[in-house]
Amino acid sequence: MIKIVSFKICPFVQRVTAALEAKKIPYEIEYIELKSKPQWFLDVSPNGQVPILITDSGTTLFESDAIIEYIEDEFGPLEQGVTNEQRALDRAWSYLGSKHYLAQCGTMGSKDKATFDERAAKLLKAFEKAEKQLSGNTKFFKSDNLSNVDMAWLPLLHRAALVKAHSGYDFFCGLPKMQAWQENIMATGLVGKTVSADFNEKFSNFYLTNTYVGEGKDIQPQVSCGSSSCCG
């Protein structure tokens, strides 16, 4: 059985577990603490980062993009009949999502309003690009069936939902198609299978404690936030 080595709140790992769960591929997972990485992990991880995937033959794979491609090559694509052009586009949109994981983490970890607002404004530009691409007529990014793009954006959508539930702040305020996409992804039940049982607690302790979004008293809950005019 393949093995994933993970840090519990790492979005790059969640993208990998989402791909595995969506295809119902069995795997085992081991969690480590990044502040005290075990030597065995450092011995097999060239970049010292999670995720790594250890194949049945004992080969260690690293970098989430490469791992996602391995999963598709080894176990078959999540979608059938995808043209080479569309596959390239899917990879590009997946990359656009995953390259903003750290930007979202940095935004959520901001200690004051000014820093949070500055970082959130930059992050919004990526979400606006996705809003323009979404048709609004399908449940997920391309259709009513899950794709690799949905797996890549799932960590962003999930974390935004947790922030909104905690503080009322909506990363997708004014982006109704993004909001609908987020709602549909969360409704699949897939998200809960991609993280550890204590993920919410770990996430809250890290991002919703002693941070602006966690403690900021001047965050206004964004109720009925569906049009671009609702946010200033």
Solvent accessible surface area in square Angstrom, and as a share of the most:
residue,aa,sasa,rsa
1,M,136,0.61
2,I,4,0.02
3,K,48,0.20
4,I,0,0.00
5,V,0,0.00
6,S,1,0.01
7,F,43,0.18
8,K,54,0.23
9,I,8,0.04
10,C,16,0.10
11,P,8,0.05
12,F,51,0.21
13,V,6,0.04
14,Q,4,0.02
15,R,10,0.04
16,V,0,0.00
17,T,2,0.01
18,A,0,0.00
19,A,7,0.05
20,L,0,0.00
21,E,43,0.19
22,A,23,0.18
23,K,52,0.22
24,K,175,0.74
25,I,15,0.08
26,P,94,0.59
27,Y,44,0.17
28,E,87,0.39
29,I,61,0.31
30,E,61,0.27
31,Y,74,0.28
32,I,13,0.06
33,E,100,0.45
34,L,63,0.31
35,K,198,0.84
36,S,80,0.51
37,K,73,0.31
38,P,38,0.24
39,Q,118,0.53
40,W,98,0.35
41,F,0,0.00
42,L,78,0.39
43,D,102,0.53
44,V,58,0.33
45,S,4,0.03
46,P,94,0.59
47,N,54,0.28
48,G,10,0.10
49,Q,104,0.46
50,V,13,0.08
51,P,5,0.03
52,I,0,0.00
53,L,0,0.00
54,I,38,0.19
55,T,15,0.09
56,D,108,0.56
57,S,101,0.65
58,G,51,0.49
59,T,70,0.41
60,T,33,0.19
61,L,41,0.20
62,F,74,0.31
63,E,87,0.39
64,S,9,0.06
65,D,62,0.32
66,A,52,0.41
67,I,0,0.00
68,I,15,0.07
69,E,77,0.35
70,Y,50,0.19
71,I,3,0.02
72,E,28,0.13
73,D,117,0.60
74,E,101,0.45
75,F,81,0.34
76,G,24,0.23
77,P,48,0.30
78,L,43,0.21
79,E,36,0.16
80,Q,147,0.65
81,G,80,0.77
82,V,31,0.18
83,T,87,0.50
84,N,120,0.61
85,E,141,0.63
86,Q,60,0.27
87,R,68,0.25
88,A,60,0.46
89,L,97,0.48
90,D,11,0.06
91,R,124,0.45
92,A,56,0.44
93,W,43,0.15
94,S,4,0.03
95,Y,122,0.47
96,L,29,0.14
97,G,0,0.00
98,S,5,0.03
99,K,106,0.45
100,H,31,0.14
101,Y,1,0.00
102,L,120,0.60
103,A,45,0.35
104,Q,1,0.00
105,C,18,0.11
106,G,28,0.27
107,T,1,0.00
108,M,0,0.00
109,G,23,0.22
110,S,2,0.01
111,K,141,0.60
112,D,68,0.35
113,K,97,0.41
114,A,76,0.59
115,T,38,0.22
116,F,3,0.01
117,D,62,0.32
118,E,103,0.46
119,R,104,0.38
120,A,9,0.07
121,A,56,0.44
122,K,128,0.54
123,L,2,0.01
124,L,60,0.30
125,K,129,0.55
126,A,4,0.03
127,F,1,0.00
128,E,67,0.30
129,K,108,0.46
130,A,0,0.00
131,E,20,0.09
132,K,170,0.72
133,Q,92,0.41
134,L,9,0.04
135,S,66,0.43
136,G,50,0.48
137,N,135,0.69
138,T,47,0.27
139,K,100,0.42
140,F,11,0.04
141,F,13,0.05
142,K,58,0.25
143,S,35,0.22
144,D,81,0.42
145,N,105,0.54
146,L,40,0.20
147,S,0,0.00
148,N,38,0.19
149,V,0,0.00
150,D,0,0.00
151,M,3,0.01
152,A,0,0.00
153,W,1,0.00
154,L,0,0.00
155,P,0,0.00
156,L,0,0.00
157,L,0,0.00
158,H,8,0.04
159,R,1,0.00
160,A,1,0.01
161,A,23,0.18
162,L,32,0.16
163,V,0,0.00
164,K,81,0.34
165,A,92,0.71
166,H,90,0.40
167,S,22,0.14
168,G,14,0.13
169,Y,44,0.17
170,D,4,0.02
171,F,9,0.04
172,F,0,0.00
173,C,15,0.09
174,G,10,0.10
175,L,15,0.07
176,P,66,0.41
177,K,61,0.26
178,M,0,0.00
179,Q,35,0.15
180,A,49,0.38
181,W,4,0.02
182,Q,18,0.08
183,E,121,0.54
184,N,39,0.20
185,I,1,0.01
186,M,70,0.31
187,A,83,0.64
188,T,57,0.33
189,G,42,0.40
190,L,17,0.08
191,V,8,0.05
192,G,56,0.54
193,K,129,0.55
194,T,8,0.05
195,V,30,0.17
196,S,15,0.10
197,A,119,0.93
198,D,44,0.23
199,F,2,0.01
200,N,91,0.47
201,E,107,0.48
202,K,76,0.32
203,F,2,0.01
204,S,37,0.24
205,N,92,0.47
206,F,110,0.46
207,Y,15,0.06
208,L,13,0.07
209,T,57,0.33
210,N,110,0.56
211,T,5,0.03
212,Y,21,0.08
213,V,2,0.01
214,G,14,0.14
215,E,85,0.38
216,G,22,0.21
217,K,186,0.79
218,D,72,0.37
219,I,21,0.11
220,Q,131,0.58
221,P,83,0.52
222,Q,43,0.19
223,V,125,0.72
224,S,108,0.70
225,C,12,0.07
226,G,32,0.31
227,S,61,0.39
228,S,94,0.61
229,S,103,0.66
230,C,61,0.37
231,C,50,0.30
232,G,131,1.26
